[in-house]
C-alpha cells in the first residue's frame, strides 16, 4: 500500500526554530539582537566598528572506542577537519514549486556545519586565476535545509521533520544524529564543512548513514512547498 507523503511548508531559518536540530551560524548588524548566551565582542581596531559572535556552534564527536569484541573503528582514527563543497543548483529544486524529499542521512557520531563562502566574480581572475562561479545572478541563493530526530526504531521520526530556507548569509550546524537531506543549494555556491569522520568518502555507516526512497517504487519521505523569493 502506497502511503501518502507528508506535505510540509518551509519556515524561515532562525536560532530558535532550528534549536532542536542544531545551531544557526549568523551575525547581526544589531549585536543586541543575537540570542541570549552568545557572547559578542567589539572589534574596534578597524575604521568601522565590527563584532565577533563567539561560539555560535559547538564542534562535537562521540565515536566509540573499539574493543576486542567490537568491529567499530577506533575513535582515534576520526579526524576533525574543514572541507569545502562546491555545489551546483539541484534541477528539481526551484522557488515556487514543490520538492520531493527522497533521501535522508545522518552522522551518528559527529556534528556537521555548513558555512557559505562569499563567491568572487571574474574580476579576480587576473589577480589569482580564480574564475567566479557561474549562475550567481540567476537566483536569490540560499539553501533548503531540513532536520528530523530519530524515533524509537532509530529511523527518522517523520513527525519531527521540519524544513527551513536559509539565506546566503546564514550557515548552520547539525547536532550529532540529526537526520537531514544532503546539500540543497539554489545556485552555484561554495560551502565550508566542519565535521569529524574516519573516512573521506563516507563509506562507513558510523560516518554517514543514508536512507533513500526510489522514484516510481516508493512514496517520498515528504513533499515540500518551496516559497517564491523575490
C-alpha positions as CSV (number, residue, x, y, z in Angstrom):
1,X,0.0,0.0,0.0
2,X,1.4,3.4,-1.0
3,X,1.5,5.8,1.8
4,X,0.6,9.5,1.3
5,X,3.7,11.6,2.0
6,X,3.8,14.4,4.4
7,X,3.1,17.8,3.0
8,X,5.4,20.4,4.5
9,X,5.7,24.2,4.4
10,X,9.1,25.9,4.6
11,X,9.9,28.0,7.6
12,X,12.5,30.8,7.9
13,X,15.8,29.7,9.5
14,X,16.1,31.2,12.9
15,X,18.2,30.4,16.0
16,X,15.0,29.5,17.9
17,X,13.3,27.4,15.2
18,X,16.5,25.4,14.5
19,X,17.5,24.8,18.1
20,X,16.0,21.3,18.1
21,X,18.4,20.2,15.3
22,X,21.5,22.3,15.8
23,X,22.7,25.9,15.6
24,X,22.5,28.8,13.2
25,X,25.8,30.4,12.2
26,X,25.0,34.0,11.6
27,X,26.0,37.5,12.6
28,X,23.7,40.5,13.1
29,X,24.0,44.2,12.2
30,X,22.5,44.9,15.6
31,X,24.6,42.9,18.0
32,X,22.0,43.1,20.7
33,X,19.6,41.1,18.5
34,X,21.6,37.8,18.9
35,X,20.1,35.1,21.2
36,X,20.9,35.2,24.9
37,X,24.0,33.2,25.7
38,X,26.1,34.2,22.6
39,X,29.0,36.4,23.7
40,X,29.7,39.4,21.4
41,X,33.0,41.2,21.4
42,X,33.6,44.6,19.7
43,X,36.4,44.8,17.1
44,X,37.4,48.4,17.3
45,X,40.8,48.4,15.5
46,X,39.2,48.9,12.1
47,X,37.8,52.1,10.6
48,X,34.3,50.8,11.1
49,X,33.3,49.1,14.4
50,X,32.9,45.3,14.0
51,X,31.8,42.5,16.2
52,X,32.8,38.9,16.8
53,X,30.0,36.5,17.6
54,X,31.5,33.8,19.7
55,X,30.8,30.1,19.9
56,X,27.8,30.1,17.6
57,X,28.0,26.3,17.2
58,X,30.0,23.6,19.0
59,X,32.1,21.0,17.2
60,X,31.3,17.6,18.7
61,X,32.0,14.0,18.1
62,X,31.3,10.8,20.0
63,X,33.0,8.0,18.1
64,X,33.0,4.9,20.3
65,X,36.3,3.3,21.3
66,X,36.9,-0.1,19.8
67,X,37.2,-3.3,21.9
68,X,38.2,-6.8,21.2
69,X,34.5,-7.8,20.9
70,X,33.6,-5.0,18.6
71,X,34.3,-4.2,15.0
72,X,33.6,-0.5,15.5
73,X,36.5,1.6,14.1
74,X,38.7,3.2,16.7
75,X,37.7,6.7,17.9
76,X,41.3,7.9,17.4
77,X,41.0,7.3,13.7
78,X,38.3,10.0,13.4
79,X,39.6,13.3,12.1
80,X,38.0,16.7,12.7
81,X,38.7,19.0,9.7
82,X,37.4,21.7,7.5
83,X,36.4,20.6,4.0
84,X,34.8,22.5,1.1
85,X,31.8,21.6,-1.1
86,X,31.4,23.3,-4.4
87,X,27.8,22.8,-5.2
88,X,25.6,23.5,-8.2
89,X,21.8,24.0,-8.1
90,X,19.6,20.9,-7.8
91,X,17.5,20.7,-11.1
92,X,14.4,19.6,-9.2
93,X,14.6,22.4,-6.6
94,X,13.1,25.7,-7.7
95,X,11.5,28.6,-5.9
96,X,7.7,28.5,-6.1
97,X,7.4,24.7,-6.8
98,X,7.2,21.5,-4.8
99,X,10.2,19.3,-3.9
100,X,10.1,15.6,-3.1
101,X,12.3,14.5,-0.2
102,X,13.7,11.2,-1.3
103,X,16.8,10.9,0.9
104,X,17.7,11.5,4.5
105,X,21.1,11.0,6.1
106,X,22.7,11.3,9.5
107,X,26.1,11.5,11.1
108,X,25.6,9.5,14.2
109,X,28.9,10.4,15.9
110,X,29.6,13.9,14.7
111,X,28.1,17.3,14.4
112,X,28.3,18.9,10.9
113,X,28.4,22.5,10.0
114,X,27.9,24.2,6.6
115,X,29.1,27.8,6.2
116,X,28.5,29.6,2.9
117,X,31.5,31.4,1.5
118,X,31.4,34.7,-0.4
119,X,31.9,33.9,-4.1
120,X,34.2,36.1,-6.2
121,X,33.3,37.3,-9.7
122,X,35.5,37.1,-12.8
123,X,37.1,40.4,-11.8
124,X,39.5,38.4,-9.6
125,X,40.8,36.2,-12.5
126,X,43.7,38.5,-13.3
127,X,44.8,38.5,-9.7
128,X,44.7,34.9,-8.6
129,X,43.4,33.0,-11.6
130,X,40.1,32.1,-9.9
131,X,37.1,32.3,-12.1
132,X,33.9,33.3,-10.5
133,X,31.2,30.8,-10.0
134,X,28.6,30.8,-12.8
135,X,24.9,31.4,-12.2
136,X,25.2,33.7,-9.2
137,X,22.8,36.2,-10.8
138,X,20.1,33.7,-11.6
139,X,18.5,33.1,-8.2
140,X,18.5,34.7,-4.7
141,X,20.7,31.8,-3.4
142,X,20.5,30.1,-0.1
143,X,19.8,26.5,0.9
144,X,16.8,24.4,1.6
145,X,17.6,22.6,4.9
146,X,15.7,20.1,7.0
147,X,16.0,18.2,10.2
148,X,14.4,15.2,11.8
149,X,15.0,13.3,15.1
150,X,15.2,9.6,15.4
151,X,12.2,7.6,16.5
152,X,12.0,4.5,18.8
153,X,13.1,2.4,15.8
154,X,16.2,4.5,15.3
155,X,14.9,5.7,12.0
156,X,13.7,9.2,11.1
157,X,10.6,10.2,13.0
158,X,8.8,12.0,10.2
159,X,6.5,13.7,12.6
160,X,9.5,15.7,13.8
161,X,10.6,16.6,10.2
162,X,10.8,20.4,9.6
163,X,12.0,22.3,6.6
164,X,13.7,25.7,6.5
165,X,15.1,28.2,4.0
166,X,18.4,29.7,4.8
167,X,19.6,33.0,3.3
168,X,23.1,33.3,1.6
169,X,24.4,34.9,4.8
170,X,23.4,32.0,7.1
171,X,25.3,28.9,7.9
172,X,24.1,26.1,10.2
173,X,25.2,23.1,12.1
174,X,23.5,19.7,12.6
175,X,23.7,18.1,16.0
176,X,25.0,14.5,16.1
177,X,22.5,12.0,14.9
178,X,20.1,14.6,13.3
179,X,18.6,13.3,10.0
180,X,18.8,15.8,7.1
181,X,19.0,16.0,3.4
182,X,22.3,16.4,1.6
183,X,23.1,20.0,0.5
184,X,20.3,21.6,-1.4
185,X,21.6,24.8,-3.0
186,X,19.5,27.1,-5.2
187,X,22.6,28.2,-7.1
188,X,26.3,27.6,-7.6
189,X,28.0,28.1,-4.2
190,X,30.9,27.1,-2.0
191,X,30.3,25.8,1.5
192,X,32.9,25.2,4.2
193,X,32.1,22.0,6.0
194,X,33.3,21.3,9.6
195,X,32.8,17.7,10.8
196,X,34.6,14.7,12.1
197,X,34.9,11.4,10.1
198,X,37.0,8.4,9.9
199,X,36.8,8.1,6.1
200,X,36.9,10.8,3.4
201,X,34.2,9.1,1.3
202,X,31.5,8.4,4.0
203,X,31.8,4.7,3.2
204,X,31.3,3.8,6.9
205,X,27.9,3.8,8.4
206,X,29.2,5.4,11.5
207,X,30.4,8.3,9.4
208,X,27.2,8.7,7.3
209,X,24.1,6.6,7.2
210,X,21.8,7.2,4.1
211,X,18.2,6.2,3.5
212,X,16.7,6.5,0.0
213,X,13.2,6.1,-1.5
214,X,13.2,5.3,-5.2
215,X,11.1,7.3,-7.7
216,X,8.3,5.1,-9.0
217,X,8.6,2.5,-6.3
218,X,8.2,4.3,-3.0
219,X,6.5,7.4,-1.8
220,X,8.9,10.2,-0.8
221,X,9.5,11.0,2.9
222,X,7.8,14.3,2.3
223,X,6.7,16.8,-0.3
224,X,7.9,20.4,0.4
225,X,6.2,23.5,-0.8
226,X,9.1,25.8,-1.7
227,X,8.1,29.5,-1.4
228,X,8.8,32.1,-4.1
229,X,11.6,34.5,-3.1
230,X,11.7,37.8,-5.0
